[in-house]
Structures are given as structure tokens and as C-alpha cells.
Amino acid sequence: MLQDAAPITVPEGASAMTIHVEWEPGDPGTPPHRHSGPAFGYVVEGAVRFELEGEPERVVEAGGTFWEPGGDAIHYQDGNALSDARTRFVVTMLCAPGRPMLELVDEEELAQRAHLRAPRPTA
């Protein structure tokens, strides 16, 4: 088994989409965003810098998995953790009907929810 995620909430009437994402070396990935339903990922090559609201930033290496519950939670990072190699991952997202698969979060909301973000690593 690669991943066991519980509990999950699937929006009624949800659709699913599986995509292959490829980031070049050092690519920061998608800006802060959220999904309307849960998302499940598998890192095929490289390493993903993963940060979900309320959880510390972590690096998921090739062969590792990640998931997020979707809904209101902000996904801060999904970029390439490597500066010298590309990273590839596959993610399956479940989407609530009539909602986009991914919604970017604006700066105002990020500021309002800053207290929910786990402490940042120090250099």
C-alpha cells in the first residue's frame, strides 16, 4: 500500500481528474490554492516541496505520496524541492460539481489566515 488517507469527504456528485505535473529544477510550483475536494498524489521522480495549511512544510521524494482534504484548506506549496533536477508527480483530484478543480488564493485571504499556517523553517 502506498497511501491510506482517512477520513475523507467527497463532495456529492464529484468528478475526478488525474493529471501528470512536471516541474523544472527550482520551479516554485502553483501559487497558494485550494481544491474543492480531496487530492491524492504520487511523486514519480524528484522531490516535491509540500505544504498544507496547519501542517509543517515537508519534502516528498520519489516513491512517496501526499494527500490533502480539499475544501477550505489552503495548499501553500507543491513546487520542485530540487534546484538541479526536474520533478514529476501524478495527482488525482475530486471536484465538487460546478466548481473549478483549483482555485488560487489571493493575498488578502492569505493575510487573514496567516495564523493557520504552520511556522516556517528558518534558514
N, C-alpha and C positions, 0 to 999 in steps of 0.2 A: 504494500500500500504506500502510495506517495503522499497522500494528504487525507486527513479526516477533519472536517470542519463542522462544528455544531455550537450552538443552534444556528440555523439559517432561516431566513424569512424570504420566501419567493413571492413577489407581487402577483396577485391574481391576474391571470391572462398573460403572463410574462412571455416574452420571446427570448431566444438565446442567440448569441453571436460569438463565434470563436475567431480570433484574429492572431496573426503572426506579427510581432513587433521586432524591428531591428534598429538598434541604436549604434551609431558610430562611436569611436573612442571619445570619452568625456561628455557625450551628449547628456544634458540635464533631464531629458525626457519631457513628459507632458506637464504643463504648469499645474498648480493645485486644482483639483477637480473632485467630482463625486460621480457615482453611478447610481441609478435608480433601483438596482437590485444587486445581489451578490456577484462577485467576480472571483474566479479561480485561475491561478497562473502556474506555469511550469517554466523554469529557466533552462533553455536548451544549450546555450553557450554563453560564456562570460559571467557577469555578475550584475544584479540589479540592486540599486540603492532604493530601498523600500521604506516609506514612512506613511503610516496611517494615523489619523487623529487619535491622541491619547496613548499611543504606543511609541517607544523609542525608535529612532531610525536604526535600520539594520541592513545588512548586505545579504542577499540571497544568491548563492553561487549556482553554477550549472548543476543540474540534477535536483535542485531544491524547488520548493513550492511556496506559494503565498496565496492568501485569500483576503478578501475584505467583505464586510457585510452589506455594503451598499447603503442606500437611503441617505441619511443626513451626514454620515461620516465623511470628513474631508480626506482625500488621498493626496498627501503633500508631494511625494516623490516616487518616481518609477524609472529614473534615469540609469545610464550606464555608470557603474561604480569604477570602471576601468578607464584609465587615460591612454592605454596603449593597445587596446583590442576592442573589437565590436562585441556587443551583447545582443542575444536573441532570446525572446521568450514567446510563449503561446498563452493566451488568456481567453477564457470563456466567461462572458458576461450575460447575466439575465437582466432583462429590461422591462420595466413597467410599461404597459400599453400607453401610447400617446406621449411618451417622454423620450428624450434623446438618450442614447446609450452612455454618453459622457457629457457632463456639464461643468464648464470652468467656473471657479470660484473667484469673485472679484476681491480687490484689495480691501474694500470696506468690510466685507464679511470676514476676511482673514483677520483683520484687526479686532473685530468684535468677538471672535472665537479664539484669540491668541491664548487665553487661559486654559484651553482644552488641549493645546499642543504639548507633547512631552518635551522636557528640557532638551536643548540642542547640544550635541557633542562639542566639546571645546578643543581647540587646536593645540 
